[in-house]
Amino acid sequence: MSAFDGWTVDFYDFTAEVPELDTDQLSGFGDLHARAAGNGARHGTPVLLDPQGRPDPRVNLFFRTGAMADARPSTWRRYAYSLVVWLQFLDVFGQHWEDATPRDVEAFKDWRLTDIRNDERVQATSFDTDRAALNSFYAWAGQRYGVSNPVASAGARAGRWPSPVDGGHEYSAGSRYPLRPAGSSRRQVKWMLRVAFEQWRNIGLCGYTFEGVRRAGWRGANEDRDAAFVDGLYGTGLRLLEWASVLDVEIPAVGSARFASAWLSAACIKRGREGRVYRIPRSVLTAVAAYADPLEGSRIEAVRRAQQARRYESLYGRRIVTGYNARNRTLMIEGGSGPVPVSVDVLGPDGRRLLFRRTPQGLEPLWLWLAPNGLPKKPYGWEDTFQAANERIAEAWVKNAGEGLSAVERERRKAECPLWARPHMLRHSFCLKWFSILSAVWQRRVDGFSEEEMRDLRDQLGDIWYQLAMLMGHRDPMTTREIYLEPFTALEVDYLMELLDGEEAAGVDALLRAVAREGGRTLTGIPGPRGEAAQAGVGR
């Protein structure tokens, strides 16, 4: 009997407590973390196990050598899960990965995308990740072990395998991988209006019903944390990994500004070469401050539990921070010969989880978002938080449909629930909101604007797509236009304004007034959703 149901994957966690090795057989094994690091593993490196629970050293070496060794942990995770699905598919048919053929890959594509016997079929964009992972793996294995690459490719240059940094794409201009599904170039982008987002948050994370009352028996131990986190995603437009990796010292204090500026570390940005400024709504700062309140917030309760259990002292590789200079964004970290200045821009998510300060009560993490046990919450753990919220909402949706439904009917209705969210949807929604606002700014029907004045306005604000790209952290404005907002680019501004609530629509007037102050010209107001002139006040 197999030790597991199939191929599985785990990831090295150098922050986990090292177990005691009491047996004589393992006593000479040495320090587990040191041994893993000596074998090329880093924090987050995948380890794939076969159905008998044994690692395949050649498969696992893929993540420790070559281009993949320099990839981000997020790429490791995507490629590792794709390889697990592929290896399990081969195992069902008694095929070894070394002997896979193009026909096997075509069958895999059919099973993943169209086979009606597969209840977990995926979108074309998801299979495109599978294709990139397999192509990178077999190109690497071909050079290292002489294994043939069964993945159909087009225009690949000899002597080089596709880089995981650019998604495994390595082909000439105008060429296309035959295995790439039609439609995979366009992402499945979805948006949430504020009313839908707040309903999703309140029901899924804060224990409310569709009628707006608290559910009986709701405990909500992490409610303030979860609500503050999703409010932050929706309000800042940051990616999940970016917002999940912030330190408490990087969050500005609540002030009078509606949008406070903050710095996003280069090491936490997707393909980041330099950090950037982003804005945090005052309402989000207020929610974060409540969560991190040293007297009543749930964060300090989690810290105290960890301190009492001495969990922080057992973390491998922890570093002690003695100070922070907000002006030059530098941490002072204890070293062998005294404090060492370290820029936050060189500290990625893994390094940040190991930063602690000394307090009279013991060590305390700088990582803002903590698990109930007090340890830094892993960024990908938020995917589970979203999934749990979606399931609560689906259950409430089915309950509203009435009693007496069969189990099959209940599952069908849960699958049809129209209210759900994924982390990246909140980023898309942020982009749509600001596209609506900036489009209103650029509406040429604003009274009194000459061509010269429009040029002056363009000089002050820049093009809509340039401004949106700055807000989103995109290097290329076409990414914003063609992927995030393609269905909305032809809509009239009046309709776009209808997508905003009253408070957000008021932000249009505030933005125009700011331009007027800077340029010395008076702009007319922009009608809001109800035909009324928008008043001051940007967003929440």
N, C-alpha and C positions, 0 to 999 in steps of 0.2 A: 504494500500500500504506500502511496506517495506521501511524503512528509507535508506537501502543500497541494493545493488544488491545481496548480500550474506554475508557470514562471512568475516570479515576483521580483520586486525591486525595493531596496531600502537605500537610505542616504546617510553617509557619515555625518555624525553630529558630534563635533569636538567640544560642545558645551555640555554634553551628557555626562552624568557621573560614571566614573569607571568602576565596574563591579570588582569585587574581591575575587581573586583566583586562588581558591584554597586547595584544589586537588594537586597531587604530585605531578600529574601529567601536564598541567598548565602553569605550574609555579615558575618555570623558567621562560615563560613566554615574554615577560617584560611588560613595560607600559604599553597598553593597547593603543593609545593615541599616538605615542611616539613611533610605534611599529607601523601603524597605518600611514603616518606622514612619511616615514622612511621608504614606504612602498609607493609613494607618489600620490597618495590620497590627500585631498583637501576637504575642508568643511563643505558638505553638500555633494561630494563626489558619489555617484550612484554605485551600487553593488547589486548586480543581477544574480538571482539564484534560480537554478533549474527546479523541476517538480520534486526532486529528491532533497531539495534544500542545499544543494552544493553549488558553489560559485563556478562559473566558467571563466578562468583567468584570462583567456584571450579576448572574450567579449568585454570584460571589465577593463582591460588594458586600453580599450578604445577611448575611455574617458580620462585617461591619465597621460596620454602621449599625443604628439602631433597638434594639429589645430584645435582639436576638441579640449585639450588640457587648458587652453587659454580662453575657452568660452565661458560665458556667465552661467551661474547655477541655474538660472531659469531655462537656458538652452539645454543644460544637462537633463533637467527634469523632463522637458518635452521629448527629447530624443530617447531618454531611458524608457519612458512609458510607451513610446512608439515601438521600440525594440522588443519590449515585453510582449506586446500584442502580436507582433510578427513572429517571435519565437514560439509563443503558445500556438499560434495558427499552424506553424510547421510541425510542432510536436503532435498535434491531433492527427496529422497524416503520416507520422513516423519519419519525417524529413529532418535532416540536420542542416543548420544554417550554412555550413560550408558547401553543401551540395545543392543549394537552392538555384532554380532556373528562372528565366524570364516568364515562363508559363506559371510558375508558382506565384510570382509577384502579380501577374495579371489576375490570377484567381483570388489573391489577397485583396486586390483593389475591388473586385466584384463583390467579395464578401463584405468588405467594409462599407461599400456605398449602396449596393442595390440588392443583395441577396435577401429575399423575404424571410429566410430562416434565421437571420441575424436580427434580434430584437434591439441591438445596440448600434444600428447603422449611424454613420456620421455624415456631416456636411462635407462638401468638396474641399473647403478650406482646411478642415481637420485632416483629411487624407493627404493634403499637400504637405503637412508637417511630417506625416508618416513617410511620404516619398523622399523628402529632403533628408530625414534621419537615416533611412535605409541606404540612400545613395552615398551619404557621407561615410557611413559605417563600412560599406562594401568597397568604396574607393580606398579607404584606409587599409582595410583587410587585404585588398589586392596587392598593395605595395608591401605590406608586412608579411603576409603569409602566402601570397600567390593565388588567392581565391578570386574566382571570376565574379564580376559585378553583374547580378541579374537584373538590375534596375535599368530600364530603357532610358537613354539620355540623348541629348542633342547638343552638338557643338562643344562638348567638354574638351578642354585642352589636356593633352597627354602629359603625364608626369605630375599632375596636381589634382588633389581631390577637392571637392567643393568645401568652402569654408563654412563652419557652423555660425560664424559671426554674421554672415549675410544670408542665413537661412538655407545654406546648402545649394545656392544658385550659382552655377559656374558654367555659362554657356554663351555663345556668341549672340550679338545683337540680332533680333528678329527671329531667333530660333526658339523652340519650345519643347520642353520635355514631353515625349509621347505619353508618359505615365501620368502627367499632371491632368487632373480632371477639368473638364470645361466648367467655367464659372469659379474656379478656385482663386482667380486673381482679385475677385471682389469679396471683401469680408462681409460677414453677416452682421452689419451694424444696426443697432437698435437704440432707441432713445426713450427717456422717461420725462414727462412733464412734472413740474414740482408737485402738483396735487397727487399724482400717482406715486411719486417717490415718497412723499410723507405718509401716504396710506400704507405703502409697503413697509416702511420703517416702523410705523406705529403698531401694525398688526404682527409683523414678523419678528421684531426685536424688542418691542416695548410692551407686549402682552395685551393689546387692545383687540376688540372684535370689530367687525365691519360696521357695527352700530356705534362705535366710539366709546365703549365702556371696557373696563378692565376685565380680563377673563378670570374666572374664579380659580384660585389656587396658583396664580402666576407668581413666581418668585423673582425672576429677573435679577439675579446676582450680578450679571455683567451688563445690565441694561445701559448704564451711563457710559460705559466704555464703548459698547457696540454702536449706540446711537451717535456718539461723538465721532467715531471712526467713519461711519457711512456719511454723516453730514459733511465731514472733511473731504471725502472723495467727491461728493456732489458739488461742494462749494469751491474747491480748489482746482478740480480737473486733473489732479495728479494720477499717475498710474498706481495700481495697488502696491507694488513693491516700493515705490517712492514714498507714499504716505505711511506705509507700514514701518518704514525704517527711520523715521525721524527721531531725534533725541529730544529730551525735555528742554535742554538748553537752547535748542533751535526754534522753539515756539515762542513768539513774542507775547508780551503781557497784553491783557485786554485793555484797550484804550479808547479814545474817542473816534479814531479812524474807522470807517466802515469796512475798509479792506487794509489790513496790515501787511506789510511786505515781510517776506521770509526768504531764506536762502536754501536752495535745494542742492545737496552735495553732488558733485560730478560723479563720484563713485556709485551713486544710487540711481543715476539716470540711465535709461536704456541707451546703449551705445554712447554714453556720455563722455565727452572730451573736456567739457568745462561745466561748472555749475551755473545756475541761473536763479533769478529772482522769481518768486511766485507770490500770489496774494491769498490771504486767508480772511474770509468774511468774519466780522465781529461776532456773529452768532455762533460760528464754529469755535472761535477762541473761547467764548463763554462756556460752551459745552465741554471743551477740553479742560478748561480750568476747573470745572465742577468734578470731572472724572479724576483729575490729579490733585484735588484739594487735600492738603495734608491732614485735615481733621475728619472730613466726611466723605471723601471720594473713595470709590472701590479700589483705586490703584494702591493707596497706602495700606489698605487692608491686606491686599495680596502681598505687598512687600513685607509686612509684619509676619505673615504666615511663613514666608520663605526665610526670613531672618531667624525665626524661632526654630525652624527645621535645619538651619545652617546650610541651606541649599547653595547659596552663592559661594561659600568658601570651597565647595567641592568642584566648581566649574574649572575645566581645563583651559588654560591660556587667558584667564581673566586679567584685565589691566585696570589700574587704579588711576582715576582722573583727579587731579588736585586743583584744577582751575579751568576757566574758559574765558577767552577774550572775544567778545561778540564783535568787536570792531574789525579784527582781521580773521575772525572765524577759526581760532586756533585753540585746541585743547592742550593742557599741560598734563602729561602722563608720566607717572613714576618710572624712572629708569635706574640702571645700576649705579650711575654716578650723579643722580639728581633728576629733577623734572625735565622732560623732553617735549618741546613744542611739536604738535602734530596737527596739520590742517584737516578740517572735517572733509575736505574735498578728496582726500585719499582714503577715507574710511568707508568701505562698502558695508552692506547689510550684515555680513558675517562678523566683521570686526566690531561693528557697533554693538552687537549683542553681548560682547564681552567687556564693555566699558562700565565701571562702577565707581562710585564715590564712597568715601568713609563718612559715616554719621555716628552720633552717640549711640544709636540703636544697632549699628552694624553696617554692612555693605548695602548699597542701594543702587539699582541699575539706572543708567541714563536713558536707556531705551524706553520710549514713552509707553508703548502698548504692551501690557503684561498679561500673561495667562493667569487663571485663578490661583495657581500654585506659586505665583510670584516671579516665575522665570519669563524672560522675554518671549512674547508670542511670535511664533514663526510667521513670516509674511504669507506663506501659502496656506496657513491655518485659517486665514480669513475666508478662503473659498468654502470651507466647511461652515463657517458662520452664515454666509449667504445661502448655502444649500439648506441649512436648518431653518432659516427664515422663510425660504420658499416653501418648504414642506409644511410649516405652521400655517402659512396663508392658504395653501391648497386644502389643508384639513378644514380650516374655517370656511372656505368656499364650499366644500362638499357639505359641511354641516348646515349651512344656510339653505342648501337645496332640499333639506328635509330628511326625515328618517325613512327606514325601510328599503334603502338601496342595497342591492347585492354587492358582494365584494368586487366583482368585475366592474360593475357600474361605478362604484366608488373610485376605483383606480382610473377608470376612463375619465371621470369628471375631474379628478385631481390633475391628470395630464393636460386637461383643457383649461385649467385655471388661467385667466387672462392677466393676472398680476404676479409678476416675478421679476427678479433682477440678477444681473451678474456685475461684478466689480467694474468691468470696463464700460458697461452701459452708462454708468454715472459720469464717466469721463466724456463719453459721446454727448450726454445730455448737457453737460457744462458747455461744450463746444456749440451746441445748437442754441443755447440761451444767449451766448455772447455773439453768435452770428446774427441773431435777431436784433440785438441792440446795435451792433455796428452797422447792420444794413439800414437801420433807421437813421443813423447818423449820416449815411451816404445817400439817403434818398434825395434825388435832385428836385423833388417837388417842394423842398424847404423854401419858403418864401424869401425873396430878396437876395438870393445867391447868384452872383455873376460867375463867369468862367474863371476870372482871376481869383475870386474869393474861394472857389472850389479848389483851385490849385494851392492856395494858402492853407486850406483845411487839410489837403492831402499832405502837404509838407509837415504839418503839425502832428497828424495822426498816422499817416502812412496808409497804404492800401488795406482794404478789409482783410484780404487773405494773409497779408504780411502780419497784421495785428493779431489775427487768430492764431497764426503759427507761433507768434511770440507767446501768447497765452498758453498754448498747448505744449510748447517746448519742441515743436517740429522744426527740423532744419529746412525742409522744403515746403513752402505753402501749398503745393499741389497735393501733398499728402492730406492736408486738412480739407481741401476742396473736393478731391476725387474719391476719398475713402470715407471720411467722417460725415460729410454733408452733401454728397452728390445729389440726393433726391430733393434737397431744399433750395438749390442754387437758383432755380428759375421762378420761385414763388414771389408773389408781391409782398412788399414790406408790410402792408396792412395785415395780411394773413399771418406773417411771422410774428407780428406784435400780439396777435391773439394767442400765441403759444406761451406768452409770459403771463404771470399773475400780476395783480395790481402793483405790488411792491417792486417787482422786477421791472415792470414797465416804467415806473417812476425813475428808475436808473437811467433811462434814455435821456430824460431832461437834465439830470445831474451831469451826465457825460457831456452833453452839448453846452451846458453852462460853463463847464471847466474849459472847454475849447474857447468859448467866448472870452473868458477871463484872460487866457493866455494870448489870444490874438487881437483883443481890443475890439471885437465885433459882437453885436447882439444877434443871437439866433432865435428863431421862432420856436415855440413849443411843438412837440410831436404828440398827436392824439394817442391816447391810451386805448385799451380794449373797449371801454365804454364811451368812447368819443370825448372824454374829458382830458384836459391838459395834464400831463404827468407832472407831479411835484417832486421835490428833492428827495433823495434817499436811494442809494444804489443797493439793490438786493436786500438780503436779510441782514 
